Amino acid sequence: AVSPSRVRETRLLARSDPQLLRRIIQNLLSNALRYTPHGGVLLGVRRRGAGVRIEVWDTGPGIAPEQQRLIFAEFQRLDQPSPWGERGLGLGLSICERIATILGHRLELASTPGRGSGFMVSVARAEGVAVLPRTVPVGSEAQPFAHTLDLDVLCLDNDPTILEGMSALLVRWGVRCRTATGIAEVEIALAERVPDLLLLDLHLGTDTDGLDVLRNL
């Protein structure tokens, strides 16, 4: 739990996609908490020139210099598990780097073995608040994808906002898309027809994750 007395407000505004930037920060925080049994984790933001830098620092074991580039590769995990014996899939930091590249943000790492690590995301600073559509427009005003995909896709995510955006994007690509927020909805959808492709979120906010759903199909 986070004590309210340890939270400081900021007036800094960043220009980015809120859902994708949130996913980067969530992954970085999840990693930091997983490897920090003692000390603490700090999420902060500071002005850097014409931009904003969002930082996640921990007091975990740190990362050896020779491993600092490798951890951004897919399915690459550090030799040591977390203090609680957990071993992730090795996808979190790879996803962060890919999203950062798509958004045009710089992702940096600073780490000292035995002292901890810090991950920094550099984002353009916004001078005002702009309210943008939550989804990609679908219909006559949307620019169609160059090649339509003749696929039937079922998406599972416990976040309706993410499902809404994913569905809008897939429909724009010519995909027949169905969505589900829980296992029961997945079972109903599968009983109707088997999709060509399943897109499953790993973290579903329950004791069951996306891999458990896949194993039980």
N, C-alpha and C positions, 0 to 999 in steps of 0.2 A: 504494500500500500504506500501511497505517496502522501506525505503530510502537506496540507494546504499552506502551511507556513514556509515550506521550502519551494514553493512555486512562485516565480516572479513573472509578471506580465511583460510583454514586449509590444511595441508599436510597429515593429518591422513587418513589412509585407513582402511576400515573395511572389514572383510570376512563374507559375507552373501548373501542371495538371494536378488537381487536388487528390484524386484517387490514386494516381500512379506515384506521386510523391509520398503519400501516406503509406503505400505499400513498401517503399524503400525504407522509410523510418521505422515501420513496424518490424521489418526483417532485421534491421540493425539493432533495435532494442531487444528483440527476441534473442539474438545471438549474444548480446552483452549480458543479459540476465542469465542465460544458460551457463555461461562460463565465469560467473562472478559469485562465488559462495560467501565471500567476505568483502567488506568495504562497501562500494556502491556503484551505481550507474547514473550518469549525468546526461540529460538531454538539454542542449542549449542552442541558442542562435545568436550570431553576432554580425555586425556590419563589416563587410570586407570590400573596400573601394566602392564600385558602383553596384555591388552585389550583396547577397546575404549568404552566410555560411551556417548550415545546420550541422551540429556536431553531436555525436554519441560517444561518450567516454566510459570506460569501465576500469575496475581494479582487478581484472582477472589475470590469468597466467601470462598474457602477452603472446606475441607471435614472433618466431625466429625470423631474421632477415631473409633467409633462403626460402621461407614458406610464404612470405608476404605477397608475392605475385601469384603463387599457385592457388591460394585460397579463393581466387575469383574464378577459377575454372570449374566447369560443371562436374558434379559428383566428387569434388575434391574435399576431403575432410582432414582436419588436423590429426596428428597421431594420438593425442590425448582426448578421451571422451570428456564430457562435462563432469563436474564433481559429483553429480547425481547418477552418473553412469549412462547418460543419454548420448546417443550418437545421431546427429541429424543426417539428412540425405546428401548434404554437400551442395545444395542448390540455392540456399538463401542469398549468399553474397554474389553468386553468378547472376541471379535474377536482379539484384540491386544494380549491378554494373550494367546489365543490358537495358534496364529501364532508364538509368541515368544517361546512357548513350542516346537512347531514343529521344529523351527530353532535352538533350544538349547540356546536361549538368555534369560537372566534374566530380568524381568520387575519389577521395584520397584516404590513405591509411597512414597512421603514425602509431608505432607500437614498440615497446621495450619489454623483452622477456623478463618475467618476474615482477613487472610493475603494472602492466595493463595496456589497453589499446584504445585508439580513438579513430572513428570514421567520420569524415567530413564531406558534406554534399554542398557544392557551391551552386547557388541559384541566382538568377537575375532579380534585382529588387524592383518592386512595384511601388509607384507613388500614390496610387489610389486603389479603390476596390472596384473590380469589374465583375459583374454577374454574367456568367456565360451559360449556355444551355448545358444541361447535365448529360445529354446523350448526343450522339451523332445524328443529325436529322435524317430521317428515312422517308423516301417518297420522291416526288417529282423534283424537289429542290436539291436533293442529295446527288453528288456525283457518283455514278455507279462504278464499281470495281471493273477493271479492264477485262477480267476473265471470271465469269461466275463459277461457283463451286457447287456441283451437284451432290450435295451431302445433306444427310439428316443428322443433326447434332443435338445432344442432350447435355446441358450445362448444370452443374450442381455447385452452389455457393450459398453460404448462410447470410450473405450480405445482398439484399435486394437491389441496392444501388449498383453494385458491380454486375449483377445479373442483367440489369436494365441496359447498362452500357455495352456489355458483351453481346447481348441479343441484338442491339441496334447495329453493332459493327458486323456481326455475322450475316444478318439479313441484308445489309448493304452489299455483302459479297455474294449474295444469291443463295445463301445457306438456309435450309429449313431448320429453324432453331426452336427447341423447347427448353424450359428452365425448371429448376427444382431448388427449393431451399432446405430440403431435408430428405432423409432416407425414404420415408413413406411416399413422398412425391416421386422419387426416383423409381420405386417399385411399381407405382401406378403407371408411370410413363413407359416403363419397360414392358408392362403387360399389354399396353396398347400396340407397341411396335418396338423392335430392336433398332437403335440408331446405328449409323455408320461410325460415329465417333462420340466418345464420352469426354467431357472436360470437367474434371473434378478438382475443387479446391482442396488443398491439404488440410488446412486448419478450418474446421467447421464449427468451432465454438462449443463442442461437446466432447465427451470421452471418446467418441468415434471420429476418426479422420478420413480423408479421402481414400487413403490406401486400404483402410478397413472396408470401406464400401466396395472398392474394386475387388478385394479378395472374396467378399461374400456374394458377388453376383453369380 
